[in-house]
Every structure is written in structure tokens, then in C-alpha cells.
Amino acid sequence: MKIQLHDNNKHLAFAPLTLTRPVGNLRIGILTNDERWKLLLPEVEVFFDTEKYLEGKFPMSSNAIVVNACLIPNEELAMAVSNLAGNEQLMFEGGWIAKSGKGEVLVDYKGKEPILITERWHLYQKNGDVLKQDFEWLTSSRQSVQLSSSNTIIGDPNHIFLEEGAVVEASILNTKSGPIYIGKNAEVMEGSIVRGPFAMCESAGLKLGTKVYGPTTLGPHCKVGGEVNNVIFQSYSNKGHDGFIGNSVIGEWCNIGADTNTSNLKNNYGKVKTYSFEKEKVDQTEIQFMGLMMGDHSKCGINTMFNTASVVGVSSNVFGAEFPPKYIPSFTWGMGEDLYDFNKAIESANNMMIRRGKELSNEELLILKHLSDKK
């Protein structure tokens, strides 16, 4: 069986995160959506219907069931999609879920309501609901690794799950607001204070004395310290030191300098304005809390002070003594005025990746070159 996750015309709505990936590859909860489909339907092959320049890394397929990538599947929805006949389209409250063939025969979905994301801030706003859903079916009928007695538990200890190789010592874990999931070979260092919902994926780490307010997700191999509140780190990104980030989404291979802080609320408590990639300008929203949206391979220096609802593109290196602009385009050096030489940006990206035994693939280089050439 093959399914194809369709961006549903939301590619720019989730930028800068989707400048380097399809909507269906975004992490929310514990998993990316393509990972979620593969676990819900173990026999399925997952493909993507996305922007042309992304297809080298995220290929399309023919004769696949086309699925709306903005929907977070549950077990009932996955089963309904797998049961679609050759010319059917699965619908829910006037919107489409999936279609097989031409999808001329409309079929109403009557199962558990799926979670829908249509804006980039939905990733952190709905992270708690998705995380709880992922936790329930990932841990159902499974036994957690035993938690060390050095920890203090507040709430139900059954809402804490450790995968094989996970280490948690001398920390405070509060499950009253949601579950806590610690992935394979992940580590919570001593003195950390964690309030769920919270997920750490494989080989992620919380540094000494980290303070975490849920709903927060650390993707695979992310290292985080200081204070975080309702943040998603996609994977392989670092915030290793003190400083605050809240209501934010950080891409892959990013590094947040020591004592960097993000404002997530305006001084007048008003609704925020943020850069829209669809409108190509700073635009008014109906959102009160929004911190930093940072694209893949971007970095910021120590003591960086990000304004409320700041947006940083892909492969930018942000530093300086003042507040950076609210929007910093891709391949920017400093405070948003100078271009970051493409070859130097690639060298920097590979320098970070080599420390984890990885390097940019040819497909990833072509994606970055496309984004650099557009400037």
C-alpha cells in the first residue's frame, strides 16, 4: 500500500520550517507525520506531493492514496484511509482527508475527530493534544524501563515512559498536566524540572538543571538547557545553555547561543504581527503568544535577544548587540542586512553535522542551493 502526503497548498503557511521539507515531514507531538503513518499502517510506503525542488529528497509516487498532510492521523482515521476503495474520497465536515483514484465517490469519515494544523503556530498550540495521542498508542501494552529512585514524581507515575537506554536522574517529573516520554538512549541530567506534556525522542538530552514547561518536544539528538516553554525542536538542534525560549518551533541543525532569550508576549499583551511567507510581509495575527520560528541550519550568537514572533529563515547566522529584525531572510549574516556566502554556509552546516557523524546529502545541497539562488 502506498500513500502520498499532500501539502494541501500549505507549503508557505508553515515556512520557514517547510522551506526544506514537506508539510507531511513536520514534527509535532512525538513523531513526524510520515513516521506516524508508517507506525499506524506498518505495511504502508509513504511519499510526498510537495514543491518540485523538494522532490529529490521527498519523492512522489503514482497509484498512491493521496492524504491531506495537514491532518494528524489517529488509529480510526488510518484504518478508514486503508479501506478506501478505488474511486473514493474520504471527507470530514466538508474538508477532504484522503482520496483514491479520482475520488469521485464521497465517503463521510465517522470516527474520532482528527487534529488539523493549518498555520505554523498550530504546531506548538496543538502539540499537547498530539503528544498525548502519540503517547497513548506508542506506550499501550508496553512496559517502561524502570525509573531511578533518585527522581521526584508529582502526579501519576504510569504517565512516565522510558524507552530502552533512557537515563533520568535526580530530577522532578510532574505528570499532572500530561505524560512524559523519554526516548531510546535519551538523558535527563540531574536537577532538571519537567512539567508534562513532554517528549524527548531518541538520543535527545536535557542539560543540568533545565526547566521545561509543556507541551514541549525535543526531536532526535536535540540538546536543550536553560528554560523552555511550549517549544518543538525538530531534530539535531542545540540550545545547550541558559536563556528562555517559549511558544516556538526550531528546525533541524540549529544552534541557539548561550543566554539567548526570545520574547513570546508583547509588553501590551496584544496580538502579535509576524512575517508571512505567503504575503511576503509582516502580517497581523490573532495570536497572543508567539516566540521564535527558525529554519534549518540557522544559528544565533550568545546573548541574542529575539523580539516577539520573530522569524529566521534557513542557513542564517544571527549575531549582534541589538535586537535583530523580526524577520531575517534565509542565508543572512549578522543582523539581516548582509548575505551569507553560500559556500561558507554549507561549510558551517557540514562542520556541525560531522560532529554527529553526518554530512549534507546531494539532495539536501540542491535544496539549499535553490533557496540561496532565490535571494
C-alpha positions as CSV (number, residue, x, y, z in Angstrom):
1,M,0.0,0.0,0.0
2,K,1.2,3.5,-0.8
3,I,0.1,6.9,0.5
4,Q,1.2,10.3,-0.7
5,L,1.1,13.1,1.9
6,H,-0.2,16.2,0.1
7,D,0.9,19.7,1.2
8,N,-2.7,20.9,0.5
9,N,-1.4,24.4,-0.6
10,K,0.1,25.0,2.9
11,H,3.8,24.9,1.9
12,L,4.3,28.6,2.7
13,A,1.9,28.7,5.7
14,F,4.5,26.5,7.6
15,A,7.6,28.3,6.3
16,P,10.4,28.7,7.3
17,L,10.2,25.1,8.5
18,T,8.8,23.8,5.2
19,L,11.4,25.6,3.1
20,T,13.4,22.4,3.5
21,R,10.7,19.7,4.0
22,P,7.1,18.9,3.1
23,V,4.2,19.6,5.5
24,G,4.0,15.8,6.0
25,N,7.5,15.7,7.4
26,L,6.9,18.2,10.2
27,R,7.4,17.1,13.8
28,I,4.5,17.6,16.3
29,G,3.8,15.6,19.4
30,I,6.4,12.8,19.4
31,L,6.6,11.9,15.7
32,T,6.7,13.4,12.2
33,N,3.6,12.8,10.3
34,D,5.2,10.4,7.9
35,E,6.6,8.4,10.8
36,R,3.1,8.4,12.3
37,W,1.6,6.9,9.2
38,K,4.3,4.2,9.0
39,L,3.6,3.2,12.6
40,L,-0.1,3.2,12.2
41,L,0.0,1.2,9.0
42,P,3.2,-0.9,9.1
43,E,2.7,-2.1,5.6
44,V,2.5,1.4,4.0
45,E,5.1,3.2,1.9
46,V,4.9,7.0,2.4
47,F,5.6,9.5,-0.4
48,F,5.0,13.3,-0.7
49,D,3.2,15.7,-3.0
50,T,5.1,18.9,-2.4
51,E,7.2,21.6,-4.1
52,K,9.2,20.5,-7.1
53,Y,12.6,21.5,-5.6
54,L,12.0,19.2,-2.6
55,E,11.2,16.0,-4.6
56,G,14.8,14.8,-4.8
57,K,14.8,14.1,-1.0
58,F,11.0,13.7,-0.7
59,P,9.8,11.7,-3.8
60,M,6.4,11.4,-5.2
61,S,4.7,8.2,-6.4
62,S,2.0,7.1,-8.8
63,N,-1.0,5.0,-7.8
64,A,-0.9,6.1,-4.2
65,I,-3.8,7.1,-1.9
66,V,-3.4,10.9,-1.6
67,V,-3.7,12.1,2.0
68,N,-4.1,15.6,3.4
69,A,-0.7,16.2,5.2
70,C,-2.3,18.8,7.5
71,L,-4.3,16.1,9.3
72,I,-2.7,14.3,12.3
73,P,-4.0,10.7,11.9
74,N,-5.4,8.6,14.7
75,E,-5.9,4.8,14.5
76,E,-9.5,5.1,13.3
77,L,-8.6,7.5,10.6
78,A,-5.7,5.4,9.4
79,M,-7.9,2.4,9.2
80,A,-10.6,4.4,7.2
81,V,-7.9,5.5,4.7
82,S,-6.5,2.0,4.3
83,N,-10.1,0.8,3.5
84,L,-10.7,3.3,0.7
85,A,-12.0,1.8,-2.5
86,G,-10.6,2.6,-5.9
87,N,-12.6,5.8,-6.6
88,E,-13.5,7.1,-3.2
89,Q,-12.7,10.4,-1.3
90,L,-12.8,10.4,2.5
91,M,-14.4,13.6,3.8
92,F,-14.9,15.2,7.3
93,E,-17.0,18.3,7.9
94,G,-16.7,19.5,4.4
95,G,-12.9,19.0,4.1
96,W,-11.0,16.2,2.4
97,I,-9.0,13.6,4.3
98,A,-7.8,11.3,1.5
99,K,-8.7,10.2,-2.0
100,S,-8.1,7.1,-4.0
101,G,-8.0,7.4,-7.8
102,K,-10.1,10.3,-8.9
103,G,-12.0,10.4,-5.6
104,E,-15.4,10.9,-7.3
105,V,-17.4,9.0,-4.7
106,L,-17.6,11.0,-1.4
107,V,-17.5,9.0,1.8
108,D,-18.0,10.6,5.2
109,Y,-15.5,9.8,7.9
110,K,-17.4,9.0,11.2
111,G,-14.5,8.1,13.5
112,K,-12.6,10.0,16.2
113,E,-12.1,13.7,15.1
114,P,-8.6,14.2,13.6
115,I,-6.4,17.1,14.7
116,L,-5.9,19.7,11.9
117,I,-3.0,22.0,11.6
118,T,-3.1,24.9,9.0
119,E,-0.7,27.5,10.4
120,R,2.9,27.2,11.7
121,W,1.8,28.3,15.2
122,H,-0.6,25.4,15.3
123,L,2.5,23.2,15.8
124,Y,3.1,24.5,19.3
125,Q,-0.5,25.3,20.1
126,K,-1.7,21.8,19.3
127,N,1.5,20.0,20.4
128,G,0.0,18.9,23.7
129,D,-3.1,17.2,22.1
130,V,-0.9,15.4,19.6
131,L,1.7,14.4,22.1
132,K,-0.9,12.8,24.4
133,Q,-2.4,10.9,21.5
134,D,1.0,9.7,20.4
135,F,1.9,8.7,24.0
136,E,-1.2,6.6,24.4
137,W,-0.7,4.4,21.4
138,L,3.1,4.3,21.5
139,T,3.1,3.0,25.1
140,S,-0.1,1.0,25.1
141,S,0.5,-2.6,26.4
142,R,4.2,-1.9,26.8
143,Q,6.5,-1.8,29.8
144,S,8.6,1.3,30.6
145,V,12.2,0.9,31.7
146,Q,12.3,1.4,35.5
147,L,12.7,5.0,36.6
148,S,15.6,5.7,39.1
149,S,14.5,6.2,42.7
150,S,16.7,9.4,42.7
151,N,13.8,11.2,41.0
152,T,10.8,13.0,42.5
153,I,7.4,12.2,40.8
154,I,4.4,14.5,41.0
155,G,1.2,13.0,39.6
156,D,0.7,9.6,38.2
157,P,4.0,7.6,37.6
158,N,2.2,5.5,35.0
159,H,2.2,8.6,32.8
160,I,6.0,8.4,32.6
161,F,7.5,6.1,30.0
162,L,11.2,5.4,29.4
163,E,12.4,3.6,26.3
164,E,15.5,1.3,26.3
165,G,18.7,3.1,27.3
166,A,16.9,6.2,28.6
167,V,18.5,7.8,31.7
168,V,16.8,10.2,34.2
169,E,18.5,11.0,37.5
170,A,17.7,13.4,40.4
171,S,15.0,15.3,38.6
172,I,11.4,16.4,39.3
173,L,8.8,15.0,36.9
174,N,5.3,16.4,37.0
175,T,2.6,14.5,35.0
176,K,-0.5,16.3,36.3
177,S,-0.8,18.3,33.1
178,G,0.3,15.5,30.7
179,P,2.5,12.5,30.1
180,I,6.3,12.4,30.0
181,Y,8.0,10.3,27.3
182,I,11.8,9.7,27.3
183,G,13.0,8.1,24.1
184,K,15.7,5.5,23.4
185,N,19.1,6.5,24.8
186,A,17.8,9.9,25.8
187,E,19.1,11.5,29.0
188,V,17.7,13.9,31.6
189,M,20.6,15.2,33.6
190,E,20.4,16.0,37.3
191,G,18.4,18.9,38.7
192,S,16.0,19.2,35.8
193,I,12.4,20.1,36.4
194,V,9.9,18.8,33.8
195,R,6.2,19.5,33.7
196,G,4.3,17.5,31.0
197,P,3.2,17.0,28.4
198,F,6.8,16.4,27.4
199,A,8.6,14.2,24.8
200,M,12.3,13.6,24.2
201,C,13.0,11.5,21.1
202,E,15.9,9.2,20.6
203,S,19.3,10.3,21.9
204,A,18.0,13.7,23.0
205,G,19.2,15.4,26.1
206,L,18.3,17.8,28.8
207,K,21.3,19.6,30.4
208,L,21.9,20.0,34.1
209,G,19.1,22.0,35.8
210,T,16.9,22.5,32.8
211,K,13.4,23.9,33.4
212,V,10.7,22.6,31.0
213,Y,7.1,23.7,30.7
214,G,5.0,21.5,28.5
215,P,3.8,20.9,25.9
216,T,7.3,20.6,24.7
217,T,9.0,18.2,22.3
218,L,12.7,17.6,21.7
219,G,13.3,15.8,18.4
220,P,16.0,13.1,18.0
221,H,19.5,14.2,19.1
222,C,18.5,17.6,20.3
223,K,20.3,19.0,23.4
224,V,18.5,21.6,25.5
225,G,19.3,23.6,28.6
226,G,18.0,26.7,30.4
227,E,14.3,27.3,30.3
228,V,11.8,26.3,27.6
229,N,8.0,26.6,27.5
230,N,5.8,25.0,24.8
231,V,8.6,24.6,22.2
232,I,9.2,22.0,19.4
233,F,12.8,21.2,18.3
234,Q,12.7,19.2,15.1
235,S,15.9,17.2,15.4
236,Y,19.7,17.6,15.8
237,S,19.4,21.1,17.2
238,N,21.0,22.6,20.3
239,K,20.1,25.1,23.0
240,G,22.8,23.9,25.4
241,H,22.8,26.8,27.9
242,D,20.8,29.2,29.9
243,G,18.2,31.5,28.3
244,F,14.5,31.3,27.6
245,I,12.6,30.2,24.6
246,G,8.8,30.0,24.6
247,N,5.9,29.2,22.1
248,S,8.5,28.5,19.4
249,V,9.4,26.0,16.7
250,I,13.1,25.3,15.9
251,G,14.2,23.5,12.8
252,E,16.9,20.9,12.2
253,W,20.6,21.5,12.8
254,C,20.1,24.9,14.6
255,N,22.2,26.2,17.4
256,I,20.9,28.7,20.0
257,G,23.8,30.7,21.6
258,A,24.2,30.9,25.4
259,D,21.9,33.3,27.2
260,T,19.7,33.8,24.1
261,N,16.2,34.9,25.0
262,T,13.0,35.1,23.0
263,S,10.1,37.3,23.9
264,N,6.8,35.4,23.5
265,L,4.4,38.1,24.7
266,K,4.2,41.8,23.8
267,N,4.5,44.3,26.6
268,N,1.0,45.5,25.9
269,Y,-0.4,41.9,25.9
270,G,-1.7,42.5,22.4
271,K,-2.0,40.2,19.3
272,V,1.3,39.8,17.5
273,K,2.4,40.6,14.0
274,T,4.7,38.2,12.3
275,Y,6.3,37.6,8.8
276,S,4.0,35.8,6.4
277,F,5.8,33.9,3.6
278,E,2.5,33.8,1.7
279,K,2.0,37.6,1.7
280,E,5.8,38.4,1.8
281,K,5.3,41.0,4.6
282,V,4.8,41.3,8.3
283,D,1.2,40.5,8.9
284,Q,-1.3,40.8,11.8
285,T,-2.4,37.6,13.5
286,E,-5.0,36.7,16.2
287,I,-2.3,35.1,18.3
288,Q,-1.1,36.5,21.6
289,F,1.8,34.1,22.4
290,M,4.5,33.6,19.8
291,G,8.2,33.3,20.2
292,L,10.7,32.3,17.5
293,M,10.3,30.3,14.3
294,M,13.7,29.3,13.0
295,G,14.5,27.4,9.7
296,D,17.0,24.6,9.4
297,H,20.8,25.2,9.7
298,S,20.3,28.6,11.3
299,K,22.4,29.8,14.3
300,C,22.4,32.7,16.7
301,G,25.3,34.1,18.8
302,I,25.4,34.4,22.6
303,N,23.0,36.9,24.2
304,T,20.8,37.2,21.2
305,M,17.6,39.0,22.0
306,F,14.7,38.0,19.7
307,N,11.6,40.1,19.5
308,T,8.1,38.6,19.9
309,A,7.1,36.5,16.9
310,S,10.5,36.6,15.2
311,V,11.1,34.5,12.1
312,V,14.5,33.4,10.9
313,G,14.9,31.6,7.5
314,V,17.2,28.8,6.5
315,S,21.0,28.9,7.0
316,S,21.3,32.3,8.6
317,N,23.9,33.3,11.2
318,V,22.4,35.9,13.5
319,F,24.5,37.9,15.9
320,G,24.9,41.5,17.1
321,A,24.4,43.7,20.1
322,E,20.9,45.0,19.3
323,F,17.5,43.2,18.8
324,P,17.6,41.5,15.4
325,P,14.8,42.4,13.0
326,K,11.6,40.4,13.4
327,Y,12.2,38.8,10.0
328,I,15.6,37.6,9.0
329,P,15.7,36.0,5.5
330,S,17.5,32.8,4.6
331,F,21.2,32.9,4.0
332,T,21.7,36.1,6.1
333,W,24.8,37.1,8.0
334,G,24.6,39.2,11.1
335,M,21.5,41.4,11.6
336,G,19.7,40.6,8.4
337,E,21.5,43.1,6.0
338,D,24.4,41.0,4.7
339,L,24.3,37.9,2.6
340,Y,25.8,34.7,4.0
341,D,28.1,33.3,1.3
342,F,26.6,30.0,0.1
343,N,29.9,28.1,0.3
344,K,30.6,29.3,3.8
345,A,27.1,28.5,4.9
346,I,27.5,24.9,3.5
347,E,30.9,24.6,5.3
348,S,29.3,25.7,8.6
349,A,26.4,23.2,8.2
350,N,28.7,20.3,7.5
351,N,31.0,21.3,10.4
352,M,28.1,20.9,12.7
353,M,26.8,17.7,11.1
354,I,30.2,16.0,11.1
355,R,30.2,16.2,14.9
356,R,27.2,13.8,14.7
357,G,28.7,11.6,12.0
358,K,26.7,13.1,9.2
359,E,27.0,15.4,6.2
360,L,24.8,17.1,3.7
361,S,23.5,14.8,1.0
362,N,23.4,15.8,-2.7
363,E,19.6,16.1,-2.4
364,E,20.0,18.5,0.6
365,L,22.6,20.5,-1.1
366,L,20.3,21.1,-4.1
367,I,17.5,22.2,-1.8
368,L,19.8,24.7,-0.1
369,K,21.2,25.9,-3.4
370,H,17.6,26.5,-4.6
371,L,16.8,28.6,-1.6
372,S,20.1,30.6,-1.8
373,D,19.6,31.3,-5.5
374,K,16.1,32.7,-4.8
375,K,17.5,35.5,-2.8
